[in-house]
Amino acid sequence: MRTLIILAVALVATGCTRVSLDHHLNNAYRAYNEGDCARVALELSQAERKSRSRNYLQPEISLLRGQCLERESLFVDAAQTYQFIITRYPASEYAYRARARLQTLEQLGHHSPAPAAKVSPAAL
């Protein structure tokens, strides 16, 4: 009986965390639609704290953060956020979207891709 109660409490706690995480993500999207990037940042921070064990949500959170940075004309920060998604989650749908956002920033003249590093021998 005691084991059943502990198991039930653990399941409820996990469910509450997921509901809270979804609530913060929904609020972040709602704030983005309203143009309130300060509230988006707050909601995304709260969602990140709740999602530490759910690594699969990080690219979605990062993409929304990048879009808000773009909206605030912080193009370098947005591009770095998109590059983080592409590097860390290359096979995700959000990496595809991040590549598209980077291309758009390049076409608008807000971002230029970093030149390739030159390889040279070390000086003696």
Solvent accessible surface area in square Angstrom, and as a share of the most:
residue,aa,sasa,rsa
1,M,177,0.79
2,R,188,0.69
3,T,105,0.61
4,L,112,0.56
5,I,95,0.48
6,I,109,0.55
7,L,99,0.49
8,A,49,0.38
9,V,96,0.55
10,A,52,0.41
11,L,117,0.58
12,V,97,0.56
13,A,55,0.43
14,T,76,0.44
15,G,34,0.33
16,C,78,0.47
17,T,49,0.28
18,R,81,0.30
19,V,106,0.61
20,S,30,0.19
21,L,0,0.00
22,D,48,0.25
23,H,101,0.45
24,H,26,0.12
25,L,13,0.06
26,N,79,0.41
27,N,22,0.12
28,A,0,0.00
29,Y,83,0.32
30,R,126,0.46
31,A,0,0.00
32,Y,43,0.16
33,N,125,0.64
34,E,113,0.51
35,G,43,0.41
36,D,55,0.28
37,C,11,0.07
38,A,79,0.61
39,R,80,0.29
40,V,1,0.00
41,A,52,0.40
42,L,96,0.48
43,E,17,0.08
44,L,0,0.00
45,S,38,0.25
46,Q,49,0.22
47,A,0,0.00
48,E,47,0.21
49,R,139,0.51
50,K,76,0.32
51,S,7,0.04
52,R,187,0.68
53,S,102,0.66
54,R,35,0.13
55,N,86,0.44
56,Y,137,0.52
57,L,13,0.07
58,Q,36,0.16
59,P,5,0.03
60,E,32,0.14
61,I,0,0.00
62,S,5,0.03
63,L,8,0.04
64,L,3,0.01
65,R,64,0.23
66,G,0,0.00
67,Q,47,0.21
68,C,8,0.05
69,L,34,0.17
70,E,24,0.11
71,R,114,0.42
72,E,87,0.39
73,S,71,0.46
74,L,80,0.40
75,F,48,0.20
76,V,101,0.58
77,D,63,0.32
78,A,0,0.00
79,A,5,0.04
80,Q,117,0.52
81,T,22,0.13
82,Y,0,0.00
83,Q,90,0.40
84,F,79,0.33
85,I,0,0.00
86,I,26,0.13
87,T,98,0.57
88,R,138,0.50
89,Y,31,0.12
90,P,81,0.51
91,A,106,0.82
92,S,33,0.21
93,E,96,0.43
94,Y,42,0.16
95,A,0,0.00
96,Y,159,0.60
97,R,113,0.41
98,A,0,0.00
99,R,95,0.35
100,A,45,0.35
101,R,68,0.25
102,L,15,0.07
103,Q,108,0.48
104,T,42,0.24
105,L,1,0.00
106,E,67,0.30
107,Q,154,0.68
108,L,114,0.57
109,G,63,0.61
110,H,78,0.35
111,H,52,0.23
112,S,86,0.56
113,P,86,0.54
114,A,91,0.71
115,P,125,0.78
116,A,95,0.74
117,A,97,0.75
118,K,193,0.82
119,V,150,0.86
120,S,86,0.55
121,P,129,0.81
122,A,94,0.73
123,A,105,0.81
124,L,225,1.12
